C-alpha cells in the first residue's frame, strides 16, 4: 500500500470515528492534514493559522 492509499484509508477511518461524535471533517481539514503529513506545514503552523482565522489551504 502506497502512502496516498494509506493516507486516504486513515482519513476515512478518522471521518467515521468523528461522525460517531457528530463531528464532521471538511475538504479543508483533509487538505490541511495532507500538508502536515507531507511536511509542507507543521502542526504548530496549522494551529496558528486556524487560531488566526487563516484557515485557507
C-alpha positions in Angstrom: 0.0 0.0 0.0 1.5 3.3 -1.0 1.4 6.5 1.1 -1.5 8.0 -0.7 -3.7 4.9 -0.3 -2.8 4.7 3.4 -3.5 8.4 3.9 -6.9 8.1 2.3 -7.7 5.0 4.4 -6.6 6.8 7.6 -8.7 9.8 6.7 -11.8 7.7 6.1 -11.3 6.0 9.4 -10.9 9.4 11.1 -14.1 10.6 9.4 -16.1 7.6 10.6 -14.7 7.9 14.1 -15.6 11.6 14.3 -19.0 11.2 12.7 -19.9 9.0 15.7 -19.4 12.0 17.8 -21.4 14.3 15.4 -18.1 15.9 14.2 -17.5 16.2 10.5 -14.3 16.5 8.5 -14.3 19.0 5.7 -12.2 19.0 2.5 -10.2 21.9 4.0 -9.5 19.7 7.1 -8.3 16.9 4.8 -6.1 19.3 2.8 -4.5 20.6 6.0 -3.9 17.0 7.2 -2.3 16.2 3.9 0.0 19.2 4.1 1.0 18.2 7.6 1.6 14.6 6.6 3.7 15.8 3.6 5.7 18.1 5.9 4.6 21.1 3.9 3.5 22.8 7.2 4.0 21.9 10.8 1.2 21.1 13.3 2.1 24.3 15.1 1.7 26.4 11.9 -1.6 24.7 11.2 -2.9 25.5 14.7 -1.6 29.1 14.4 -3.4 29.5 11.1 -6.6 28.2 12.5 -6.5 30.5 15.5 -5.7 33.5 13.3 -8.6 32.6 11.0 -6.2 32.0 8.1 -7.6 28.5 7.5 -7.1 28.7 3.7 -5.4 25.6 2.4 
